[in-house]
Amino acid sequence: MVVSKRPEAIAFTLLFVRRFMTIRLGFLASFCLIIVSFFLPLVAAIPTAAAAQAPEEWPMNFALVRSGNCKEICVQWISAEGKITADTPKRFKELLKSLKGQKLSVVFQSRGGDVDAALSVGRMIRAAGLETAVGRTQLNDCPMMVPRCAEKIVRDGWSEGEVRAGAAYCFSACPFVLAGGRVRAAATNAYIGLHQITNGPNRQDTGRRNLDEISTKADPALKRRLSIYLDEMGVSSDDVFAMMGLATPEGLYYVQSAEALKSGVITKVFSYADEPGDVVRGTGLKTATPSPVDSDSSLDLKKPDYMCHIVNQAYVNTRKTAIYRETVNFVEPSGLRLLVEGLRTASGAFEKWGSQSKWARGTAPHAVEGYPRFTSCTYVDGGEGPHFRAYWHNRYPSQTASADVWLTPDIQRLSKVVRRFPTDDIRYPSKTLLATMDYDVARAVAPSVEDLVQ
């Protein structure tokens, strides 16, 4: 055992020092004593460090986590990380009881574990009507190597942290518990891994299983239980078993987003920066108006605060929407005057400027990744939907405007944006623009050939 070597290691070190001290070199002896005094604690600590489990091997535990100021607006979720064990269903049942009917998304990161326990938790999630996602939780003030450290998990209360969909993982039995969600989501660069449930022989030359012998030592009872469960959850058991069969004997098959969507393992795809969880609006919302935009348009690009993350994500989601209609008008004393109307359809993008009577093919607008379109955001009210005041920025050409932004009721996309440009911005004769978005697919159809510019 490693522990039994500790006294020997210490004795050897002391013997080493004693041997050198017999040499009448005072400086060298003092130097050795300093070195020994530094390394003895490390020698004593080695067995403890070696015995510690990696965080991913800890039994799965659940934590209520939030990000942001929930008196105004924040994201809340149930963080579920660690190894699924026979005790996991009991822990989850206790958590559900403490929620008293509150519905929060369950965000998983796990290498798997007990299959029967995973099926039990998945059924509890479905019965409670909860959503699930693959995501990694980083609690505030936890070390980098242990981002969800136990000492920062608040018992019977809310822990503080952040959650990210990108680079999270869900392996082995974890996809089965993920399947319990009414809505199931993962990022394009998250990792969902399945492995074989049979013990067929390996091919010695490649290390891969002979696909003709994949069922030679299968567990029929387990396969039957999985098939029943997956069918209950609306997941294709045939697709899942086929993907399992593609795994190497000792490895995993990593499910691609298209495969996960087709099979029903997930029903929604996140971008890398998306935050799984539920947006909650509080009752103590601040109301404020940003200072007017300086006449020289020289505002610094401020770091987006938390509410700006919500607004910017809604902007990105809007630009990624496949079908919608956008109308931009000048706001003038006499009323609205059309600047441009845009269509994004299954047949491509179209635009119609000013008084033009026909549509022209155009380029669909897109969000610049990593560029904060809105900064200095303040929540105003929810009268016409979630309403924020902020600063709007454009990179090329460089522009800045004060803005009022309304989001859709689910806070996922833009509904309406009013931009007020400084008086020295000569690009627009009218300094106020109103953009409205219409997501009704019936009103976002491609124009006929007769209505297109030839």
PyMOL commands that set and color helices and strands:
alter all, ss='L'
color gray80, all
select helices_A, chain A and resi 5-21+26-51+55-57+88-99+115-128+150-152+174-178+211-213+220-232+237-245+257-263+306-320+441-443+449-451
alter helices_A, ss='H'
color red, helices_A
select strands_A, chain A and resi 61-69+73-81+106-109+132-134+136-139+158-164+169-171+184-187+191-194+253-254+268-270+278-281+324-332+335-345+348-353+360-362+374-381+387-394+399-407+414-420+432-438
alter strands_A, ss='S'
color yellow, strands_A
deselect
rebuild
show_as cartoon
